[in-house]
Amino acid sequence: MRLTSLLVLVLLCCFACQQNQTDLPVSNPNLSLADYANPLMGTDSKYSLSNGNTYPAIATPWGMNFWTPITSKMGDGWTYNYDDNKIRGIKQTHQPSPWINDYAAFSLMPVTGDLKFKEDERASWFSHKAETVKPYHYKVYLADYDVNMQLAPTERAAHFEFTFPEKDSSYVVLDAFNKGSMVKIIPEERKIIGYCRNNRGGVPENFHNYFVVQFDKDFEVTHTWTDNWQLQKNTLSSEGDHVGSIIGFKTKKGEKVTAKVASSFISLEQAQLNLDREIGNDTFETTKDKAKSLWNTEFNRIKVTDNNTDNIKTFYSCLYRLLLFPRKFYEIDKDDNVVHYSPYNGKVLPGYMFTDNGFWDTFRAVYPFFNMMYPELNAQIMEGLANTYKESGWLPEWASPGHRDCMVGSNSAPIIVDAFLKGNVNEKDVQTLFGAVLKNANIEADRPASSVGREGLTYYNKLGYVPYNVGINENAARTLEYAYADFTIAKMAEKLGKTDLANRFYDQSLNYKNLFDPSTNLMRGKNEDGTFQSPFNPLKWGDAFTEGNSLHYTWSVFHDVQGLIDLMQGEDQFVKQLDHVFDMPPDFDDSYYGGTIHEIREMQIVNMGNYAHGNQPIQHMIYLYNYAKASYKAQEKVRDVLTKLYSATPDGYCGDEDNGQTSAWYVFSAMGFYPVTPGVDQYVIGSPLFDQVELHLENGNTFKISSKNNSKDHFYIDTMELNGKDYQNTFINYDDIQNGGEIIFKMSATPNTNLGTKAENKPYSLSTENTKK
């Protein structure tokens, strides 16, 4: 009995020690924040249900190339599925979304024993128990071959290390994928060069991704294959629709073979230059350490202190996703000039270019985050947008790598205007970008895709809305997003001193009112003759709306929430309508799609009524309580979403992550505020999750967010102080953050219903500003 009691005591002590170690706050300066991020977050997804629809992107922040293990077949957008058991290799990837799919992909895979090079045959069993996944490092044990495979990334290159068993026949298979590829083995240089051309659109005719692979071991076997997996033994080159190469050698037990890989969209010579510049003579460990250092540099810009390690892991996992896109699509030439291959006209041109982004998603919080934390980077992105306009005649709305026909809206405007108003557009690009947003608002003809510019613009400019019955789908969503874009154009015109243009677009920004149905207090499609669509079901997804219903899109009046409150006959009705979305059952009408799409299912299963956080149109909605003297309701619901719908686990999102947007919602909201209206200088306050957050800003200032008495049950804000003074506003200004200082939230288990209830405490609305004038 004594021994048993002693054992129990020892176990309890060990458990307590483990708990104490787990609960250590992030305040240790030697701690590697990069190790908190989990690239597997969101990888437990499938076509019918998205828990993120992500893949583990092993990359540097905004890297031109990512790398990922592949468990699915070539060309499958769901390239890595957490529940799969076999790996076919590690591929270079540029995929922004499974729905958009990949381009310029090729892969490497080690095998031993009998040669297996076809994608199904070469696949090896693996286990997550023998897998290391970090933003800067991937390692996996390939059980069928007794090989450990690992890689570390740079911006345009990667370093592989294969640890082989004792074998007379060890190989590395390079699959250059289909839709046009070439390989050439150069044994005397221990090198493979080639190109791949796979894509899903958005590329010129001369599109190539050129690659160079440099090994550190002599080749004893050289094979290639050509179309239909036809092996060509003892050959050095192959070119066709789908080709690949195989190099082989004898290995000793534990022998490490490295491969340094780089690529270029410009030329083989540029690919070699990228390899020499980014890896050169570095060891594998040096490459890994450099990548880790890059992530730590970015993560240390936002230092979180708290005793809940799970929340900290989720925060940095989301921050990791937020810093992946848009992708750098430029390179540095031999004279150290920034140049890019244009995915719009096929030329190699000077200047920056970024891609792999859907602005329908990312205008909401990703670019506002860049304006707050990365103004220099965002100025480069704006230059890239100006270059896109010069090279294609249009701004991108969904680029991968060139224009893609996906989603709706005119959301390049708020992205450009928010950057311009915050001083993050270089002077040389201002007039080009202003001309570009005006073209979107004035010209409908000759667009390269329906998603570019404004579909239905002629109707919109004539009637003040895109009609329901003229064959333009998702018309109400387009109208609401065009109206908001018009508001941002007005703001830019006003600052540029173009008063007439500003007045025109301020007037047009009120077009949202044309779709408001007072009989239902909801937005509703409207026919060309001015009558509302009928019959009308507010639960019907799609149809007049985009991946949502009227209950979701009614709130897409980012710039004039007070105007929407007035349409709903006051704050009480407005709050009641907000409450209704959360309180009702998750009912839906999926008849427009002919089946239940994954976005609907994700809303249905999270037990938050008709609130569909897994998709972007409604993600700002919770914060609208602040506009109606009910900020405490925003606080409770923000905290609910933060703690229930996100976690640093394979099923850790509640819908598509989408190029950092769903992650950006978490990052902002966990800090305590959110950019409801890009294009104004305010962030609307929610409920801070952490005890303390320090923002180390690019201008050298530090802004601190402190939460006193914060806990799982203390999520209401009782009082606020900004720089030592009582603070009542339900928003915080951009300049308050950029100037440095501290906001202190005193948290409580009970709501303070009097906080921020005066008219001057409300966030910005155009109607309120017009009244002041």
C-alpha positions in Angstrom: 0.0 0.0 0.0 2.9 2.4 0.9 4.5 1.7 -2.5 1.3 2.3 -4.3 0.7 5.5 -2.5 4.2 6.7 -3.2 3.8 5.9 -6.9 0.6 7.9 -7.0 2.3 10.8 -5.3 5.2 10.7 -7.7 2.8 10.6 -10.7 0.8 13.5 -9.3 4.0 15.5 -8.8 5.1 14.7 -12.4 1.7 15.7 -13.7 1.8 19.0 -11.8 5.3 19.7 -13.1 4.1 19.0 -16.7 1.2 21.4 -16.1 3.4 24.1 -14.8 5.7 23.7 -17.8 2.8 23.9 -20.2 1.4 27.0 -18.5 4.6 29.0 -18.7 3.8 32.4 -20.3 5.5 33.4 -23.5 8.0 35.8 -21.9 11.2 33.8 -22.2 13.4 35.7 -24.7 15.1 32.5 -25.8 11.8 30.8 -26.7 11.3 30.0 -30.4 7.9 31.3 -31.3 8.2 29.5 -34.7 7.8 26.2 -32.8 4.3 27.2 -31.6 2.9 27.3 -35.1 1.3 24.1 -36.4 1.2 23.9 -40.3 -1.1 20.9 -39.9 -3.9 23.2 -38.6 -6.8 22.8 -41.1 -5.4 19.8 -43.0 -8.2 17.5 -41.8 -10.5 18.6 -44.6 -12.3 17.2 -47.6 -14.5 18.4 -50.5 -17.7 18.1 -48.5 -16.5 19.6 -45.2 -13.7 22.1 -44.7 -11.8 22.4 -41.5 -9.5 24.8 -43.2 -8.8 23.2 -46.6 -5.1 23.9 -45.9 -1.9 21.9 -46.6 1.3 22.1 -44.6 3.2 24.9 -46.4 6.9 24.6 -45.6 8.0 28.0 -46.6 9.4 31.3 -45.7 7.0 34.3 -45.2 5.5 35.2 -48.6 7.9 32.9 -50.3 7.9 32.5 -54.1 7.8 28.7 -53.6 6.2 26.6 -50.9 6.9 22.9 -50.4 4.5 20.3 -49.1 4.2 16.5 -48.7 1.7 15.0 -51.2 -0.7 12.2 -50.1 -3.1 12.6 -53.1 -2.8 12.1 -56.8 -1.1 14.6 -59.1 -3.6 17.4 -59.8 -5.8 16.8 -56.8 -6.4 20.2 -55.0 -6.6 18.3 -51.7 -2.9 17.6 -51.9 -2.4 16.6 -48.3 -5.1 15.0 -46.2 -4.4 14.4 -42.6 -6.1 11.1 -42.5 -4.2 9.6 -45.4 -1.5 7.0 -44.8 0.8 7.2 -47.7 3.1 9.9 -49.1 4.0 10.2 -52.8 6.7 12.8 -52.4 7.3 16.4 -51.5 6.3 18.9 -54.2 7.0 22.5 -54.9 3.6 24.1 -54.7 2.0 27.5 -55.4 -1.5 26.5 -54.6 -3.6 29.2 -52.8 -6.7 27.1 -52.5 -7.9 23.6 -53.4 -10.6 25.2 -55.5 -8.1 27.2 -57.5 -5.6 24.3 -57.5 -1.9 24.4 -58.2 0.6 25.5 -60.9 4.3 25.0 -61.5 4.5 21.9 -59.4 7.1 19.2 -59.4 8.2 16.7 -56.7 11.0 14.7 -55.2 10.7 11.2 -53.7 13.4 8.8 -52.4 12.9 5.0 -52.9 15.0 1.9 -52.2 15.1 -1.7 -53.5 13.0 -2.4 -56.5 12.6 0.7 -58.6 9.1 2.3 -58.2 8.5 5.6 -59.9 4.8 5.7 -60.8 2.9 7.9 -58.3 0.8 5.2 -56.8 3.5 2.5 -56.7 6.2 4.7 -55.2 3.9 5.9 -52.4 5.1 4.9 -48.9 3.3 4.4 -45.7 4.0 7.0 -43.0 2.7 8.0 -39.6 2.2 11.4 -38.0 4.1 9.9 -35.0 7.2 9.9 -37.2 6.5 13.2 -38.9 7.9 16.7 -37.9 6.0 19.6 -39.3 7.2 23.2 -38.7 6.9 26.3 -40.9 10.6 26.1 -41.5 11.2 22.3 -41.5 9.5 19.1 -42.6 10.7 15.6 -41.8 9.0 12.2 -42.3 10.0 8.5 -42.1 9.1 6.6 -45.2 8.4 3.2 -43.8 8.4 1.2 -47.1 11.9 2.4 -47.9 13.5 2.9 -44.4 14.3 6.4 -45.5 14.1 9.7 -43.5 13.3 12.6 -45.8 13.4 16.2 -44.7 13.5 19.7 -46.2 14.1 23.3 -45.2 12.9 26.2 -47.4 14.2 29.5 -48.7 12.2 32.0 -50.7 13.0 30.5 -54.1 14.8 27.3 -53.2 14.9 24.4 -50.8 17.3 22.0 -49.2 16.5 18.3 -49.0 18.2 15.7 -47.0 17.6 11.9 -47.5 18.9 9.5 -44.9 19.2 6.1 -46.6 19.6 2.5 -45.3 22.3 0.2 -46.6 21.2 -0.6 -50.1 22.7 -1.4 -53.5 19.7 0.3 -55.1 18.7 3.7 -53.7 17.0 6.3 -55.8 15.6 9.8 -55.9 12.7 10.2 -58.3 11.9 13.7 -59.8 8.4 13.9 -61.1 8.0 17.0 -63.4 4.2 16.5 -63.6 2.0 16.7 -66.7 0.8 19.4 -69.0 4.3 19.9 -70.4 7.6 19.1 -68.8 11.3 18.5 -69.5 14.2 16.9 -67.5 17.9 16.7 -68.2 20.4 14.8 -66.1 24.0 16.1 -66.0 26.0 13.4 -64.2 29.3 15.2 -64.3 27.7 18.1 -62.3 25.6 15.8 -60.1 22.7 17.9 -61.4 19.2 17.7 -62.8 17.7 20.6 -64.7 14.3 21.0 -66.4 11.0 22.7 -66.4 7.3 22.1 -65.7 4.3 23.9 -67.1 1.3 22.5 -65.2 -1.3 25.1 -64.4 -5.1 25.6 -64.2 -5.2 28.8 -66.2 -4.1 32.4 -65.7 -0.8 31.9 -67.6 0.6 33.1 -71.0 1.6 30.7 -73.7 5.3 30.9 -72.8 4.8 30.0 -69.1 7.5 27.8 -67.6 8.9 27.0 -64.2 12.6 26.2 -64.6 14.3 24.1 -61.9 17.8 23.1 -60.9 18.5 20.2 -58.5 22.1 19.9 -57.2 23.1 16.7 -55.4 26.2 16.0 -53.3 26.7 12.4 -54.5 27.7 10.9 -57.8 25.0 9.2 -59.9 25.4 5.5 -60.6 22.0 5.1 -62.3 20.3 7.6 -64.7 16.9 6.9 -66.1 14.1 9.1 -67.3 10.5 8.4 -68.3 8.2 9.8 -70.9 4.4 10.0 -71.4 2.3 7.3 -69.9 5.0 6.4 -67.4 7.2 4.8 -70.1 10.6 4.1 -68.4 13.6 5.1 -70.6 16.6 3.3 -69.0 20.1 4.8 -69.0 18.9 8.0 -70.6 19.8 11.6 -69.7 16.8 13.6 -71.0 13.1 13.5 -71.7 10.6 16.0 -72.9 6.8 15.6 -73.3 3.5 16.0 -71.6 4.6 14.2 -68.4 8.2 13.3 -67.9 10.5 12.7 -65.0 14.0 11.5 -64.0 15.5 8.9 -61.7 19.0 9.0 -60.3 20.4 6.1 -58.2 23.4 5.0 -56.2 24.6 2.6 -53.5 24.2 3.8 -50.0 25.5 2.9 -46.6 23.4 2.7 -43.5 22.6 6.2 -42.2 24.2 7.8 -45.3 22.8 11.3 -45.9 22.4 12.6 -49.4 21.4 16.2 -49.9 19.7 17.9 -52.8 19.6 21.7 -53.2 16.7 22.8 -55.3 15.7 26.2 -56.8 13.4 27.4 -59.5 12.6 30.4 -61.6 9.8 31.6 -63.8 12.4 33.5 -65.9 15.1 31.0 -67.0 17.3 28.1 -66.0 20.1 30.6 -65.5 18.0 32.6 -63.1 17.1 29.3 -61.3 20.8 28.6 -60.8 21.3 32.2 -59.6 18.5 31.7 -57.1 20.1 28.5 -55.9 23.6 30.1 -55.6 22.3 33.2 -53.8 19.9 31.6 -51.4 21.7 28.3 -50.4 25.1 28.3 -52.0 27.5 26.3 -49.8 25.2 26.2 -46.8 24.6 23.0 -44.9 21.2 21.6 -44.4 21.2 22.7 -40.8 22.2 26.2 -41.8 19.3 26.5 -44.3 16.9 25.2 -41.6 18.2 27.7 -39.0 17.9 30.6 -41.5 14.3 29.7 -42.3 13.5 29.3 -38.6 15.1 32.7 -37.9 13.0 34.3 -40.6 9.8 33.1 -39.0 10.9 34.1 -35.5 11.7 37.6 -36.7 8.2 38.0 -37.9 6.5 36.3 -35.0 8.5 38.5 -32.6 6.8 41.5 -34.0 3.8 40.4 -32.0 4.7 39.1 -28.5 1.9 37.4 -26.6 2.0 36.8 -22.9 -0.5 34.4 -21.4 -0.7 31.2 -19.3 -2.9 29.4 -21.9 -0.5 27.7 -24.2 -3.2 26.3 -26.4 -4.4 29.8 -27.3 -0.9 30.9 -27.9 -0.3 27.9 -30.3 -3.5 28.8 -32.1 -2.5 32.5 -32.4 0.9 31.8 -33.9 -0.5 29.1 -36.2 -3.0 31.6 -37.5 -0.2 34.3 -37.8 1.8 31.8 -39.8 -1.1 31.4 -42.3 -1.5 35.2 -42.4 2.1 35.6 -43.5 2.1 33.2 -46.4 0.0 35.1 -49.0 0.2 37.0 -51.3 3.1 35.2 -52.8 6.2 37.0 -54.0 6.3 36.5 -57.7 9.4 38.4 -58.4 13.1 37.5 -58.5 16.5 39.3 -58.1 18.6 39.3 -61.3 22.4 39.1 -61.6 22.6 42.9 -61.2 20.5 42.7 -58.0 17.5 44.3 -59.7 14.0 43.3 -58.8 12.4 41.7 -61.9 9.4 39.5 -62.6 8.0 37.2 -65.2 4.6 38.7 -66.0 1.8 36.1 -65.7 -0.2 38.7 -67.7 1.8 39.3 -70.9 4.7 36.8 -70.6 7.5 39.3 -70.5 10.3 39.7 -68.0 9.9 43.2 -66.6 11.3 45.3 -63.8 9.6 45.8 -60.4 7.6 43.8 -57.9 4.8 41.3 -58.6 2.7 39.4 -56.1 0.1 36.8 -56.7 -2.1 33.9 -55.4 -4.7 36.0 -53.7 -8.5 36.4 -53.8 -9.4 39.9 -52.8 -13.0 38.9 -52.0 -11.5 37.2 -49.0 -8.5 39.2 -48.1 -9.6 42.8 -48.3 -11.4 42.3 -45.0 -8.5 41.8 -42.6 -5.4 40.6 -44.3 -4.4 43.8 -46.0 -5.5 46.0 -43.0 -3.1 43.8 -41.0 -0.3 44.5 -43.5 -1.1 48.3 -43.3 -0.8 48.1 -39.5 2.3 45.8 -39.2 4.0 45.8 -42.6 3.6 49.1 -44.4 6.9 48.7 -46.4 5.7 45.3 -47.7 2.3 46.6 -48.5 3.9 49.4 -50.6 5.6 46.7 -52.6 2.3 44.9 -53.0 0.7 48.1 -54.2 3.6 48.5 -56.8 2.8 45.0 -57.9 -0.9 45.9 -58.4 0.2 48.9 -60.4 2.4 46.6 -62.6 -0.5 44.2 -63.0 -2.7 47.1 -64.3 0.1 48.2 -66.7 0.7 44.7 -68.0 -3.0 43.5 -68.3 -5.0 46.7 -68.4 -6.9 45.6 -65.3 -6.5 45.2 -61.6 -6.6 41.6 -60.3 -9.5 40.4 -58.1 -8.4 36.7 -58.0 -4.9 36.1 -59.3 -3.1 32.6 -59.5 -0.8 33.5 -61.1 -2.6 35.7 -63.6 -6.3 36.6 -63.8 -8.7 33.8 -62.7 -12.5 33.8 -63.1 -13.5 33.4 -59.4 -15.8 35.3 -56.9 -17.4 38.7 -57.2 -17.0 42.3 -56.2 -14.5 45.1 -56.9 -12.4 44.6 -53.8 -9.1 45.8 -55.2 -10.4 49.3 -54.5 -10.6 49.0 -50.7 -7.2 47.3 -50.6 -5.6 50.1 -52.6 -7.4 52.9 -50.9 -6.7 51.7 -47.4 -3.0 51.5 -48.2 -3.1 54.9 -49.8 -4.9 56.6 -46.9 -2.4 55.1 -44.4 0.6 56.3 -46.5 1.6 52.9 -47.8 1.5 53.6 -51.5 4.6 55.0 -53.2 4.0 58.4 -54.8 5.0 57.0 -58.3 2.1 54.5 -58.1 -0.7 56.7 -56.8 -2.1 58.0 -60.1 -1.7 54.6 -61.8 -3.7 52.9 -59.1 -6.3 55.7 -58.9 -6.8 55.4 -62.7 -7.1 51.6 -62.3 -9.9 51.8 -59.7 -11.7 54.4 -61.8 -11.5 52.1 -64.8 -13.2 49.3 -62.7 -16.0 51.7 -61.9 -16.5 53.1 -65.4 -15.7 50.5 -68.0 -17.3 47.1 -68.4 -16.1 46.0 -71.8 -13.1 43.9 -72.7 -12.5 42.4 -69.2 -10.3 39.3 -69.2 -12.7 37.5 -66.8 -16.1 38.2 -65.3 -14.5 38.4 -61.9 -12.3 41.3 -63.1 -13.6 44.8 -63.1 -17.4 44.9 -62.4 -19.8 42.4 -63.9 -23.1 44.2 -64.5 -21.5 47.7 -64.3 -23.8 49.2 -66.9 -26.9 48.3 -65.0 -25.3 49.3 -61.7 -24.3 52.8 -62.9 -27.7 53.3 -64.5 -30.1 51.9 -61.9 -28.0 52.0 -58.7 -28.0 48.2 -58.5 -27.3 45.0 -60.5 -30.8 43.6 -61.3 -31.9 40.1 -60.3 -33.5 39.2 -63.5 -31.0 40.0 -66.2 -28.9 36.9 -66.1 -26.2 38.1 -63.8 -25.9 35.8 -60.9 -25.2 36.8 -57.3 -26.4 40.3 -58.2 -27.2 41.6 -54.7 -23.8 40.6 -53.4 -22.2 42.5 -56.3 -24.3 45.6 -55.6 -23.4 45.7 -52.0 -19.7 45.2 -52.7 -19.6 47.7 -55.5 -21.3 50.3 -53.1 -18.6 49.8 -50.5 -15.9 50.0 -53.2 -17.4 53.3 -54.3 -17.1 54.6 -50.8 -13.4 53.8 -50.7 -12.9 55.4 -54.2 -14.6 58.5 -52.8 -12.2 58.6 -49.9 -9.2 58.4 -52.2 -10.6 61.1 -54.6 -11.3 63.3 -51.6 -7.7 63.1 -50.4 -6.4 63.7 -53.9 -8.5 66.9 -54.0 -10.9 65.6 -56.7 -14.1 66.9 -55.1 -16.5 66.2 -58.0 -15.4 62.6 -58.2 -15.5 62.2 -54.4 -19.1 63.5 -54.4 -20.1 61.1 -57.2 -18.8 58.1 -55.4 -20.0 59.0 -52.0 -23.5 59.2 -53.6 -23.0 55.9 -55.3 -21.9 54.3 -52.0 -25.4 54.7 -50.8 -26.7 52.3 -53.4 -26.9 49.6 -50.7 -30.2 51.3 -49.8 -31.7 50.2 -53.1 -31.7 46.6 -52.0 -33.1 47.1 -48.5 -36.6 45.6 -48.1 -38.3 47.3 -45.1 -40.9 44.6 -44.9 -38.3 42.1 -43.8 -35.4 44.4 -42.6 -33.2 42.4 -45.0 -31.3 42.9 -48.3 -33.1 41.4 -51.3 -32.5 41.0 -55.0 -34.3 43.6 -57.1 -35.6 43.2 -60.7 -34.8 45.6 -63.5 -38.3 47.3 -63.2 -37.7 48.1 -59.5 -39.7 45.3 -58.0 -38.1 43.0 -55.5 -37.5 39.4 -56.5 -40.3 37.0 -55.6 -40.6 34.6 -54.0 -38.0 35.5 -51.4 -36.5 33.1 -48.9 -33.9 34.8 -46.6 -32.4 31.3 -46.0 -31.6 30.7 -49.6 -27.9 30.5 -50.2 -26.5 31.7 -53.5 -29.0 33.1 -56.0 -28.8 36.8 -55.4 -25.9 36.3 -53.0 -22.4 34.8 -53.0 -21.8 31.7 -50.7 -24.3 33.0 -48.2 -27.9 34.2 -47.8 -29.7 37.4 -47.1 -29.2 37.0 -43.4 -25.5 37.1 -44.0 -25.2 39.7 -46.7 -27.6 42.2 -45.1 -24.6 43.4 -42.9 -22.3 44.1 -45.9 -22.6 47.8 -45.4 -19.1 48.2 -44.0 -19.0 52.0 -44.5 -22.4 53.0 -43.2 -23.6 50.9 -40.4 -25.6 53.8 -39.0 -27.3 54.1 -42.3 -28.3 50.5 -42.0 -29.5 51.0 -38.4 -31.7 53.9 -39.7 -33.2 51.7 -42.4 -34.0 49.1 -39.7 -35.8 51.8 -37.7 -33.3 52.1 -34.9 -30.8 50.4 -32.7 -33.3 48.1 -30.9 -34.5 46.6 -34.2 -30.9 46.4 -35.4 -29.7 44.5 -32.4 -32.8 42.2 -32.5 -32.0 41.4 -36.1 -28.3 40.6 -35.2 -29.5 38.4 -32.3 -31.9 36.6 -34.5 -29.1 35.3 -36.7 -27.5 33.7 -33.7 -30.7 32.5 -31.9 -32.5 30.8 -34.8 -31.8 27.2 -35.9 -29.2 26.6 -38.6 -31.9 26.3 -41.3 -31.0 26.7 -44.9 -32.2 26.5 -48.5 -29.6 24.9 -50.8 -31.7 24.7 -53.9 -29.6 27.2 -55.9 -26.7 24.8 -55.7 -28.7 21.6 -56.1 -27.1 20.2 -53.0 -25.6 21.2 -49.7 -22.2 22.9 -50.3 -19.5 22.7 -47.7 -20.0 26.3 -46.5 -23.6 25.5 -45.6 -22.6 22.3 -43.7 -20.0 24.2 -41.8 -22.5 26.7 -40.6 -25.0 24.0 -39.7 -22.7 22.0 -37.4 -21.2 24.6 -35.1 -24.3 25.4 -33.1 -24.3 29.1 -33.6 -27.6 29.5 -35.4 -27.3 31.0 -38.9 -23.9 32.6 -38.1 -21.6 31.3 -40.8 -18.1 32.2 -39.5 -16.5 29.6 -41.8 -17.1 31.9 -44.8 -16.0 35.5 -45.2 -19.2 37.7 -45.8 -20.3 37.5 -42.2 -17.0 37.6 -40.3 -17.3 41.3 -39.4 -20.9 41.0 -38.3 -20.3 40.4 -34.6 -18.5 43.7 -34.3 -21.6 45.6 -35.5 -23.1 45.5 -32.0 -20.7 48.3 -31.2 -22.6 50.6 -33.5 -25.9 50.1 -31.6 -24.8 50.6 -28.0 -24.5 46.9 -27.3 -20.8 46.4 -27.3 -21.1 43.8 -24.6 -22.8 41.4 -27.0 -19.9 41.8 -29.4 -17.6 40.9 -26.5 -19.3 37.7 -25.6 -19.7 36.5 -29.1 -16.2 37.3 -30.2 -14.8 35.3 -27.3 -17.2 32.5 -28.1 -15.9 32.2 -31.7 -12.2 32.6 -30.6 -12.4 29.7 -28.1 -14.8 27.4 -29.9 -14.1 27.6 -33.6 -10.3 27.8 -33.7 -7.6 25.5 -32.4 -4.1 24.6 -33.5 -5.2 21.1 -34.6 -5.8 19.5 -38.0 -9.5 20.3 -37.7 -8.8 23.7 -36.2 -10.8 26.0 -38.6 -14.5 26.1 -39.1 -14.4 26.5 -42.9 -11.9 27.6 -45.6 -8.9 29.4 -44.3 -8.6 31.4 -47.6 -5.3 33.0 -48.0 -5.0 34.2 -44.4 -8.4 35.9 -44.0 -10.0 33.5 -41.5 -6.6 33.5 -39.7 -6.5 37.3 -39.8 -9.9 37.4 -38.1 -8.4 35.4 -35.2 -5.2 37.4 -35.0 -7.0 40.7 -34.8 -9.8 39.5 -32.6 -7.5 37.8 -30.1 -5.6 41.1 -29.8 -9.0 42.8 -29.0 -10.1 44.7 -32.1 -11.0 44.2 -35.8 -10.9 46.4 -39.0 -14.6 46.4 -39.9 -14.2 49.2 -42.5 -10.9 49.1 -44.4 -10.6 52.7 -45.8 -11.1 54.4 -42.4 -8.6 54.8 -39.6 -10.4 52.7 -36.9 -10.5 49.2 -35.5 -13.6 48.2 -33.7 -13.1 46.7 -30.2 -14.1 43.1 -29.2 -12.8 41.0 -26.4 -9.0 40.6 -26.0 -8.0 37.0 -25.4 -4.6 37.4 -23.9 -3.2 39.0 -20.8 -0.8 41.0 -22.8 0.2 41.6 -26.4 3.0 43.8 -27.6 3.0 45.1 -31.2 6.6 46.0 -32.3 5.7 48.3 -35.1 7.8 49.0 -38.3 8.3 52.6 -37.3 10.1 51.6 -34.1 7.2 52.2 -31.7 5.6 49.6 -29.4 1.9 49.4 -28.7 0.9 47.3 -25.7 -2.5 45.7 -25.2 -3.1 44.6 -21.5 -6.0 42.8 -20.1 -6.5 42.8 -16.3 -8.5 40.1 -14.6 -8.8 38.3 -17.9 -10.0 34.6 -17.9 -12.3 32.1 -19.5 -15.3 33.6 -17.7 -14.1 37.2 -17.6 -14.6 38.2 -21.2 -16.6 41.4 -20.8 -14.8 44.7 -20.8 -15.6 46.7 -17.6 -13.4 49.7 -18.2 -10.7 50.8 -20.6 -7.7 53.1 -20.4 -5.7 54.5 -23.3 -2.3 55.9 -22.3 -3.4 56.3 -18.7 -6.7 58.0 -19.5 -10.2 56.7 -19.2 -11.4 55.5 -22.6 -15.0 55.1 -23.7 -14.9 54.6 -27.5 -15.8 51.2 -28.9 -13.0 51.6 -31.4 -9.3 52.5 -31.4 -7.7 54.7 -34.0 -4.9 53.7 -36.4 -2.7 56.6 -35.2 -3.1 55.6 -31.6 -1.5 52.3 -32.4 1.2 53.6 -34.7 2.2 56.3 -32.2 2.8 53.6 -29.6 1.4 53.5 -26.1 -0.8 51.2 -24.2 -4.5 50.3 -23.9 -5.6 48.5 -20.8 -8.8 46.5 -20.6 -10.2 45.6 -17.2 -12.2 42.5 -17.7 -15.3 41.2 -15.8 -17.6 38.3 -15.6 -20.6 40.7 -16.0 -21.3 43.1 -18.8 -20.9 46.8 -18.5 -24.0 47.8 -20.5 -23.1 51.5 -20.2 -19.7 51.3 -21.8 -19.4 53.2 -25.1 -23.0 54.2 -25.4 -22.7 57.8 -26.3 -23.0 58.8 -30.0 -19.4 59.9 -30.1 -18.3 56.5 -28.9 -19.6 54.7 -31.9 -17.3 53.7 -34.8 -17.3 55.5 -38.1 -20.4 55.5 -40.3 -20.8 57.6 -43.5 -24.2 58.8 -42.4 -22.9 60.0 -39.0 -20.0 61.9 -40.7 -22.4 63.5 -43.2 -24.5 64.7 -40.2 -21.4 66.2 -38.6 -20.6 68.1 -41.8 
